[in-house]
């Protein structure tokens, strides 16, 4: 009697990416509240130019922090390259604004703000790297599937013709 031994799957990036997205999504509400609170505390101390710039940056940052996890979850769980690519592009474009908000001394970043921006920047950087590899793997897998389908189709046409 042959025993059935379960096959051990090759390590995949899907689970670490999902865990990072999950942790980042749970941290996001606290980061947004801290970000808005710190901005309101220092609003009067800022130059008018920085007020307008930071207001726009914070608004865009909050929108990106809300949309990014949805794209990441959808792309990761369903294996959708367009969703993962959207996640990747948003992450790549959001990272410089995080660095600006956390490291620019002219906007007087508060310690709580620096903490949240550094954590957000670390999460985003790691997610960006993992998403890059994940997109490449998914693209290669889909190319292999298409190649197999084309080979089967030509084989079928060769036997019928």
FITOR-338698 format. One line per 2 residues: for each residue y, x, z of C-alpha. Coordinates in pm, whole numbers, plus 32768, in hexadecimal, padded with zeros to 4 digits. Example, Ala and Ser with C-alpha at 12.3 -4.5 7.8 and 13.67 -1.06 7.14 Angstrom:
REM FITOR-338698
7E3E,84CE,830C ~ 7F96,8557,82CA $
This chain:
REM FITOR-338698
8000,8000,8000 ~ 8149,8093,7F95 $
8263,807C,808C ~ 83B7,8017,8017 $
84B2,8122,8071 ~ 861B,80B9,804D $
86E4,818F,7F62 ~ 8805,823F,8008 $
893D,81FF,7F3D ~ 8A17,831F,7ED6 $
8B4B,833D,7FAE ~ 8C5C,8266,7F20 $
8DD0,825E,7F54 ~ 8DD5,80E5,7F68 $
8D96,80D1,80E0 ~ 8E8E,81DE,8153 $
8F96,8148,806F ~ 8F4F,7FED,80FA $
8F67,806D,8261 ~ 90B1,811C,8219 $
913E,7FE4,8176 ~ 90C8,7F10,829A $
9166,7FF3,83A0 ~ 92A4,8016,82D6 $
92BC,7E9C,82A8 ~ 92A0,7E68,8421 $
93A8,7F71,8466 ~ 949B,7EE3,8365 $
952A,7DBD,8431 ~ 9581,7EA6,8551 $
9618,7FA2,8461 ~ 96EB,7E96,83B9 $
976A,7E0F,8505 ~ 97B8,7F6F,857F $
985D,7FCA,8436 ~ 993F,7E97,8438 $
998E,7EBA,85AB ~ 99F0,8027,858A $
9AC2,7FDC,8457 ~ 9B7F,7ECC,8513 $
9BB8,7FB5,863C ~ 9C59,80C7,856C $
9D05,7FE9,8467 ~ 9E63,800F,84FE $
9E43,818A,8510 ~ 9DFB,81B6,839E $
9EEF,81F5,8281 ~ 9F20,80C4,819F $
9E6D,8173,8080 ~ 9D3C,81B2,8158 $
9D47,804D,81D8 ~ 9D24,7FBF,8079 $
9C24,80C4,8010 ~ 9B4E,8097,8146 $
9B60,7F1E,8133 ~ 9AD6,7F29,7FD0 $
99D2,8032,802A ~ 9957,7F72,815A $
9941,7E30,8091 ~ 9876,7ED7,7F7D $
97A4,7F91,807E ~ 9744,7E4F,8130 $
96E9,7DA8,7FE6 ~ 9614,7ED2,7F7E $
9567,7EDE,80D0 ~ 9507,7D70,80A8 $
9490,7D82,7F3C ~ 93DA,7ED2,7F45 $
92B7,7E6E,8028 ~ 926A,7D3B,7F55 $
9253,7E0E,7E1B ~ 917F,7F10,7ECF $
908D,7E10,7F62 ~ 9069,7D55,7E19 $
9038,7E91,7D4E ~ 8F45,7F2B,7E44 $
8E6A,7E00,7E8D ~ 8E55,7D7F,7D28 $
8E58,7ED3,7C7C ~ 8F8F,7E7C,7BB3 $
903C,7FA9,7B1E ~ 9187,7EF1,7AD4 $
91AE,7E87,7C41 ~ 915C,7FE3,7CBE $
924D,8078,7BC0 ~ 935D,7F8D,7C3B $
9310,7FF8,7D9F ~ 931E,8164,7D34 $
946C,813D,7C7F ~ 950A,8082,7DA4 $
948C,818D,7E94 ~ 950C,82A9,7DBB $
9663,8206,7D99 ~ 9675,81A3,7F09 $
9623,82FC,7F94 ~ 9774,83A2,7F3D $
9833,8284,7FDE ~ 9762,82AC,8119 $
97B0,841E,811F ~ 9923,83D7,80EC $
992A,82D4,8203 ~ 986A,83AF,82F5 $
98FF,8506,82B2 ~ 9A6C,84D5,824E $
9B42,8538,8378 ~ 9C7B,848E,82EC $
9BE8,8335,8327 ~ 9B9F,838E,8493 $
9A2C,8335,84A4 ~ 99C7,82C3,85FE $
9887,834D,86A0 ~ 97CF,8201,867A $
9836,81F5,850E ~ 97C2,835A,84D1 $
9676,8309,8576 ~ 9635,81DA,849B $
96A7,8289,835E ~ 95CD,83B9,83A3 $
949B,82DD,83E5 ~ 94E6,820A,82B1 $
9518,8344,81E1 ~ 93CD,83D7,8259 $
930E,8296,8210 ~ 93B3,8271,80BC $
936A,83DB,805B ~ 91F9,83C3,80B2 $
91DC,826D,800B ~ 9283,82FC,7ED5 $
918A,841A,7EBF ~ 905B,833B,7EF8 $
90DC,8237,7E01 ~ 9103,8346,7CF8 $
8F98,83AE,7D19 ~ 8F25,8244,7D30 $
8FDC,81E3,7BEE ~ 8F42,830B,7B3B $
8DE4,82AD,7BB4 ~ 8E0E,8141,7B51 $
8E91,81A4,79FA ~ 8D6B,828E,79C1 $
8C75,8182,7A32 ~ 8D0E,8082,7945 $
8D0A,817D,7826 ~ 8B96,81BB,7865 $
8B52,8044,7865 ~ 8C0D,8016,771D $
8B53,813C,7681 ~ 8A05,80A5,76E8 $
8A68,7F52,765C ~ 8AD1,7FEE,7512 $
898E,80B8,74FE ~ 88BE,7F80,753E $
8985,7EBF,743A ~ 8955,7FCA,732F $
87E4,7FE0,7385 ~ 87C9,7E64,7362 $
887E,7E69,7214 ~ 879C,7F84,719A $
865E,7EBF,71E4 ~ 86E7,7D7B,714F $
877D,7E16,7015 $
